[in-house]
């Protein structure tokens, strides 16, 4: 029997376990600036099912989380309109790290340092399973997308650009 590599717990996996969420672990060789496209390729998954966790902010610098398909980008204009903000923009990496408690490239939406509103591209919720960051660079967890709604209160939005 092949022994699987032990992966130490992260705040994200601790939260998932505490809520009895079933998840699969998918470690991979992290590539700086490789993003969801790289992890999908290495793990053999469709990048549409690999969900990236983006820390953004509104015009008042209030942070928010956006969960987006790995092969799509966020229309900040559409997102702002749908959430009632004047504008939305990505946070600088050091600001995102401060809000989430994770390093950019290893940001999980689960167990973030600050409680932030979470928005999920609505088509993500139609997938049978998603891969999302488990709280460390080079580490994804496979979960049912509904977990994002149940645990995070993620609100569906439509702001994806091809």
C-alpha positions as CSV (number, residue, x, y, z in Angstrom):
1,X,0.0,0.0,0.0
2,X,1.4,3.4,-1.0
3,X,1.8,5.8,1.9
4,X,0.4,9.2,1.1
5,X,2.4,12.3,2.2
6,X,1.2,13.7,5.5
7,X,0.0,17.3,5.1
8,X,0.0,19.3,8.3
9,X,-3.2,21.0,9.3
10,X,-4.0,24.6,8.4
11,X,-6.6,26.9,9.9
12,X,-8.7,26.1,6.9
13,X,-8.6,22.3,7.2
14,X,-9.1,22.6,11.0
15,X,-12.3,24.6,10.3
16,X,-13.5,22.1,7.7
17,X,-12.8,19.2,10.1
18,X,-14.6,21.0,12.9
19,X,-17.7,21.3,10.7
20,X,-17.4,17.7,9.6
21,X,-16.9,18.7,6.0
22,X,-15.7,15.9,3.7
23,X,-12.7,17.0,1.7
24,X,-9.9,15.5,-0.4
25,X,-6.3,16.8,-0.3
26,X,-4.4,17.7,-3.4
27,X,-0.8,18.8,-2.8
28,X,1.2,19.9,-5.8
29,X,4.5,21.6,-6.6
30,X,3.8,25.3,-6.2
31,X,4.9,27.6,-9.0
32,X,5.3,31.4,-8.2
33,X,2.7,33.2,-10.4
34,X,1.5,29.8,-11.8
35,X,-2.0,30.3,-10.3
36,X,-5.0,28.1,-10.7
37,X,-4.1,27.3,-14.3
38,X,-0.8,25.7,-13.2
39,X,-2.3,23.8,-10.3
40,X,-5.1,22.5,-12.5
41,X,-2.6,21.3,-15.1
42,X,-0.3,19.6,-12.6
43,X,-3.2,17.9,-10.8
44,X,-5.1,17.0,-14.0
45,X,-8.3,19.0,-13.3
46,X,-10.3,21.4,-15.4
47,X,-9.2,25.0,-14.5
48,X,-12.9,25.8,-14.5
49,X,-13.3,23.6,-11.4
50,X,-10.2,25.0,-9.6
51,X,-11.5,28.1,-7.7
52,X,-9.2,30.9,-6.8
53,X,-9.7,33.0,-3.6
54,X,-9.2,36.7,-4.3
55,X,-9.0,39.3,-1.6
56,X,-10.4,42.6,-2.9
57,X,-11.6,45.9,-1.4
58,X,-14.4,48.4,-2.1
59,X,-14.0,52.2,-2.4
60,X,-13.8,52.5,1.4
61,X,-11.0,49.9,1.6
62,X,-13.3,47.4,3.2
63,X,-12.1,43.9,2.3
64,X,-14.1,41.2,0.6
65,X,-13.5,37.7,-0.8
66,X,-14.3,36.7,-4.3
67,X,-14.3,33.0,-5.4
68,X,-13.7,32.7,-9.1
69,X,-13.1,30.0,-11.6
70,X,-9.4,29.4,-12.2
71,X,-9.6,30.3,-15.9
72,X,-11.8,33.4,-15.5
73,X,-11.1,36.9,-14.3
74,X,-13.3,39.2,-12.2
75,X,-15.1,42.1,-13.8
76,X,-14.7,44.5,-10.9
77,X,-17.3,46.8,-12.5
78,X,-19.9,44.1,-12.6
79,X,-19.0,42.9,-9.1
80,X,-19.3,46.5,-7.7
81,X,-22.6,47.0,-9.3
82,X,-24.0,43.7,-7.9
83,X,-22.8,44.2,-4.4
84,X,-23.8,47.9,-4.2
85,X,-20.3,49.3,-4.1
86,X,-19.0,52.3,-6.1
87,X,-15.9,50.4,-7.0
88,X,-13.9,47.2,-6.2
89,X,-10.3,46.5,-6.8
90,X,-7.8,43.8,-5.8
91,X,-5.9,44.4,-2.6
92,X,-2.1,44.8,-2.7
93,X,-0.5,41.4,-1.7
94,X,0.6,42.7,1.7
95,X,-2.9,44.1,2.5
96,X,-4.5,40.8,1.3
97,X,-2.1,38.9,3.6
98,X,-3.1,41.1,6.5
99,X,-6.8,40.6,6.0
100,X,-6.8,36.9,5.3
101,X,-3.9,35.7,7.5
102,X,-2.7,33.7,4.6
103,X,0.1,34.4,2.0
104,X,-1.0,35.3,-1.5
105,X,-0.8,32.1,-3.5
106,X,-2.0,30.2,-0.4
107,X,-5.1,32.1,0.5
108,X,-8.1,30.0,1.6
109,X,-11.5,31.5,2.1
110,X,-11.9,29.4,5.2
111,X,-10.7,30.6,8.7
112,X,-9.5,34.0,7.5
113,X,-8.1,36.4,10.1
114,X,-10.8,38.9,9.5
115,X,-14.4,38.1,8.8
116,X,-15.1,39.4,5.3
117,X,-18.2,39.1,3.0
118,X,-17.7,36.3,0.5
119,X,-19.0,36.4,-3.1
120,X,-18.9,33.4,-5.4
121,X,-19.3,33.3,-9.1
122,X,-22.7,31.6,-9.4
123,X,-21.6,29.0,-12.0
124,X,-19.1,27.7,-9.4
125,X,-22.1,26.5,-7.3
126,X,-23.3,24.4,-10.3
127,X,-20.2,22.2,-10.3
128,X,-20.3,18.8,-8.5
129,X,-16.9,19.4,-6.8
130,X,-14.4,22.2,-6.7
131,X,-10.7,22.5,-5.8
132,X,-10.0,25.5,-3.6
133,X,-6.9,26.5,-1.6
134,X,-6.4,24.7,1.7
135,X,-4.4,27.5,3.3
136,X,-1.0,26.9,2.0
137,X,0.9,27.4,-1.3
138,X,0.8,24.2,-3.3
139,X,-2.2,22.7,-1.4
140,X,-5.8,22.5,-2.7
141,X,-8.8,20.8,-1.1
142,X,-11.6,19.2,-3.0
143,X,-15.1,20.0,-1.6
144,X,-18.7,20.4,-2.7
145,X,-19.2,24.0,-3.7
146,X,-22.2,24.3,-1.4
147,X,-19.8,24.3,1.5
148,X,-18.8,27.9,0.5
149,X,-22.4,28.9,1.0
150,X,-23.0,26.9,4.1
151,X,-19.8,27.8,6.0
152,X,-19.0,31.2,4.6
153,X,-22.4,32.6,3.7
154,X,-21.0,33.1,0.2
155,X,-23.4,35.1,-2.0
156,X,-23.7,34.2,-5.7
157,X,-22.7,36.9,-8.2
158,X,-22.1,37.0,-11.9
159,X,-18.9,38.9,-12.6
160,X,-16.7,36.4,-14.6
161,X,-14.9,37.5,-17.8
162,X,-13.6,34.8,-20.2
